[in-house]
Each structure stands twice: as structure tokens, then as C-alpha cells.
Amino acid sequence: MQYLESIVGPVHRQGNSGYDVLRRGYNLAIEHNPELIVEARSASDVVAAVRLAATHKRAIAVMNTGHGPSVPADDAVLLRMGALNGVRIDSARRTARIEGGTKWSTVINAAARYGLAPLNGSSPGVGAVGYTLGGGIGLLARRFGFAADHVRWCEIATADGRLRHVTPDSDLDLFWALRGAGANFGVVTAMEVDS
Ligand SMILES: Cc1cc2nc3c(=O)[nH]c(=O)nc-3n(C[C@H](O)[C@H](O)[C@H](O)COP(=O)(O)OP(=O)(O)OC[C@H]3O[C@@H](n4cnc5c(N)ncnc54)[C@H](O)[C@@H]3O)c2cc1C
């Protein structure tokens, strides 16, 4: 399959070890039967998986923790994001750069070392990026607003196989749409948020 050799992370098919574990997330209400499961290790893996899916006319699905409700990813390329879990705090700018598969618990712990706190929700096990792409109404929302109101930029692999750095200046419409309906517009490999 074209682009398969470009993927560094493990790729699983039905019958491979790992397939049955990785097609499940926290929410077991939906059963996913993807054709391939890609464990992304980098933004390049995400781009290669998107190109592979587009070239071979497969849908692409994204699962981090699997906390969100979803539709079955049958015959799709399912991207698992959990290995993209880096956080970098910039204490001077009071920001966090969060990779696409990072859980809130990781961000909270990293920020707390600097006396900072992100706008997380009620569960530390939820994905910070998936949460923020949906708006994100957390414990501090009455005072500070939605988590999505505090996004500075997103790095996203779009359906045309490009990795874009999206800011209000570079692409206002996409930046606007990502902050609330974000899961519809591509795979976010990283974002920077206020902390
Ligand atoms: C126990 C619990 C507590 C919660 N508390 C709150 C709360 O306090 N406030 C609140 O607003 N919400 C809350 N939620 C809802 C939660 O924010 C959403 O379900 C969120 O979408 C989960 O994101 P996830 O990445 O963990 O889950 P997933 O199921 O892995 O992903 C959810 C959606 O986001 C997409 N997605 C995930 N990562 C990416 C990415 N990197 N790029 C593109 N798309 C991506 C997925 O494709 C899917 O459509 C809670 C949910 C649970 C189960």
C-alpha cells in the first residue's frame, strides 16, 4: 500500500497482536472494525496515514482515549494518538504546547510545576486536544470561558495530506472552526493553549 512504508509507528491489521486492544477505547458502546490501525509516533506518521487513507479511498478515524461518542470506524484507517503525548510549558508566556494525544493529567502535572493551570474538564483521563476541539467546558469556565477560547495555534494534518500551522492570521476560518467543531477538519498533531 502506498505510504505504508513512510509510517514509523506500528501498524496493525485484524489478526495482528494489538489490533483488538487498540480498536477499543474508553467508550465500549461502539465496536470499531478498521482495516488498519496506525499508532502514530510523530506528525509525519499522521500525515502519511492521511495520505494513505486518501490514496486508497478509505475513511480516516482518530481515537485518542476513546472517551467521546463516535461512529464505527469500519474499513477505515484508525489513527491512535496516545504516543503523541508531549507537553512543553513556556512559563514566561504562560502557554502549553500539547501534542495531539496528550491526556489532561499530563498537562495538569506539567503546568503545576510552574504554578500554572490549564482549562481542563472534570476528568484528567480525557484527551486535552479532543476536549478543546469540542469547545471544552471545564471547572473554571465561568471565570475564563471555554478551553477553545484560549487556543493560540493548531498544527493540523488536513485531508489533502498537508501539515498546516493554523493561526488567526494564517487561516481565520479554519482557526475559528477548529475551536468547537475541530474533530471534523483534520488531525491535530499539536496545539498551543494558554495556561
Ligand atoms: C468522564 C468524562 C468527563 C468529561 N468531562 C468533560 C468536561 O468537564 N467538560 C467538557 O467539555 N467535556 C467533558 N467530557 C467530554 C470530552 O471532552 C469529549 O468526549 C472529548 O471529545 C474527549 O476527547 P478524547 O480525545 O479524550 O476522546 P476520543 O474519543 O479519543 O476523541 C473524541 C473526538 O475527538 C476527536 N479527536 C481526538 N483527538 C484528536 C486529534 N488530535 N485531532 C483531531 N481529532 C481528534 C476524535 O476523532 C473524536 O471525534 C468528558 C467526557 C468523559 C468521558
Ligand as a Chemical Component Dictionary entry (heavy atoms), coordinates in Angstrom:
data_LIG
# 
_chem_comp.id                   LIG 
_chem_comp.type                 NON-POLYMER 
_chem_comp.pdbx_formal_charge   0 
_chem_comp.three_letter_code    LIG 
# 
loop_
_chem_comp_atom.comp_id 
_chem_comp_atom.atom_id 
_chem_comp_atom.alt_atom_id 
_chem_comp_atom.type_symbol 
_chem_comp_atom.charge 
_chem_comp_atom.model_Cartn_x 
_chem_comp_atom.model_Cartn_y 
_chem_comp_atom.model_Cartn_z 
_chem_comp_atom.pdbx_ordinal 
LIG C1  C1  C 0 -15.519 11.054 32.204 1  
LIG C2  C2  C 0 -15.684 12.206 31.225 2  
LIG C3  C3  C 0 -15.648 13.516 31.702 3  
LIG C4  C4  C 0 -15.783 14.603 30.822 4  
LIG N1  N1  N 0 -15.770 15.873 31.323 5  
LIG C5  C5  C 0 -15.925 16.911 30.472 6  
LIG C6  C6  C 0 -15.937 18.265 30.978 7  
LIG O1  O1  O 0 -15.819 18.522 32.171 8  
LIG N2  N2  N 0 -16.081 19.268 30.072 9  
LIG C7  C7  C 0 -16.214 19.017 28.721 10 
LIG O2  O2  O 0 -16.321 19.981 27.953 11 
LIG N3  N3  N 0 -16.209 17.759 28.227 12 
LIG C8  C8  C 0 -16.090 16.717 29.068 13 
LIG N4  N4  N 0 -16.114 15.430 28.574 14 
LIG C9  C9  C 0 -16.305 15.224 27.130 15 
LIG C10 C10 C 0 -14.931 15.118 26.443 16 
LIG O3  O3  O 0 -14.312 16.386 26.450 17 
LIG C11 C11 C 0 -15.147 14.685 24.987 18 
LIG O4  O4  O 0 -15.739 13.403 24.972 19 
LIG C12 C12 C 0 -13.834 14.696 24.226 20 
LIG O5  O5  O 0 -14.139 14.709 22.850 21 
LIG C13 C13 C 0 -12.956 13.513 24.571 22 
LIG O6  O6  O 0 -11.754 13.620 23.836 23 
LIG P1  P1  P 0 -10.731 12.382 23.789 24 
LIG O7  O7  O 0 -9.672  12.740 22.822 25 
LIG O8  O8  O 0 -10.371 12.007 25.188 26 
LIG O9  O9  O 0 -11.674 11.197 23.238 27 
LIG P2  P2  P 0 -11.706 10.464 21.830 28 
LIG O10 O10 O 0 -12.969 9.633  21.871 29 
LIG O11 O11 O 0 -10.449 9.750  21.573 30 
LIG O12 O12 O 0 -11.900 11.632 20.804 31 
LIG C14 C14 C 0 -13.111 12.395 20.813 32 
LIG C15 C15 C 0 -13.305 13.056 19.453 33 
LIG O13 O13 O 0 -12.209 13.941 19.220 34 
LIG C16 C16 C 0 -11.503 13.526 18.067 35 
LIG N5  N5  N 0 -10.084 13.717 18.330 36 
LIG C17 C17 C 0 -9.370  13.340 19.421 37 
LIG N6  N6  N 0 -8.098  13.727 19.305 38 
LIG C18 C18 C 0 -7.996  14.358 18.118 39 
LIG C19 C19 C 0 -6.931  14.980 17.425 40 
LIG N7  N7  N 0 -5.695  15.028 17.939 41 
LIG N8  N8  N 0 -7.191  15.538 16.209 42 
LIG C20 C20 C 0 -8.439  15.515 15.669 43 
LIG N9  N9  N 0 -9.492  14.935 16.285 44 
LIG C21 C21 C 0 -9.270  14.361 17.490 45 
LIG C22 C22 C 0 -11.884 12.083 17.835 46 
LIG O14 O14 O 0 -11.818 11.717 16.498 47 
LIG C23 C23 C 0 -13.329 12.061 18.315 48 
LIG O15 O15 O 0 -14.194 12.543 17.317 49 
LIG C24 C24 C 0 -15.980 14.350 29.432 50 
LIG C25 C25 C 0 -16.022 13.028 28.951 51 
LIG C26 C26 C 0 -15.886 11.969 29.828 52 
LIG C27 C27 C 0 -15.968 10.571 29.288 53 
# 
loop_
_chem_comp_bond.comp_id 
_chem_comp_bond.atom_id_1 
_chem_comp_bond.atom_id_2 
_chem_comp_bond.value_order 
_chem_comp_bond.pdbx_ordinal 
LIG C1  C2  SING 1  
LIG C2  C3  SING 2  
LIG C2  C26 DOUB 3  
LIG C3  C4  DOUB 4  
LIG C4  N1  SING 5  
LIG C4  C24 SING 6  
LIG N1  C5  DOUB 7  
LIG C5  C6  SING 8  
LIG C5  C8  SING 9  
LIG C6  O1  DOUB 10 
LIG C6  N2  SING 11 
LIG N2  C7  SING 12 
LIG C7  O2  DOUB 13 
LIG C7  N3  SING 14 
LIG N3  C8  DOUB 15 
LIG C8  N4  SING 16 
LIG N4  C9  SING 17 
LIG N4  C24 SING 18 
LIG C9  C10 SING 19 
LIG C10 O3  SING 20 
LIG C10 C11 SING 21 
LIG C11 O4  SING 22 
LIG C11 C12 SING 23 
LIG C12 O5  SING 24 
LIG C12 C13 SING 25 
LIG C13 O6  SING 26 
LIG O6  P1  SING 27 
LIG P1  O7  DOUB 28 
LIG P1  O8  SING 29 
LIG P1  O9  SING 30 
LIG O9  P2  SING 31 
LIG P2  O10 DOUB 32 
LIG P2  O11 SING 33 
LIG P2  O12 SING 34 
LIG O12 C14 SING 35 
LIG C14 C15 SING 36 
LIG C15 O13 SING 37 
LIG C15 C23 SING 38 
LIG O13 C16 SING 39 
LIG C16 N5  SING 40 
LIG C16 C22 SING 41 
LIG N5  C17 SING 42 
LIG N5  C21 SING 43 
LIG C17 N6  DOUB 44 
LIG N6  C18 SING 45 
LIG C18 C19 SING 46 
LIG C18 C21 DOUB 47 
LIG C19 N7  SING 48 
LIG C19 N8  DOUB 49 
LIG N8  C20 SING 50 
LIG C20 N9  DOUB 51 
LIG N9  C21 SING 52 
LIG C22 O14 SING 53 
LIG C22 C23 SING 54 
LIG C23 O15 SING 55 
LIG C24 C25 DOUB 56 
LIG C25 C26 SING 57 
LIG C26 C27 SING 58 
# 
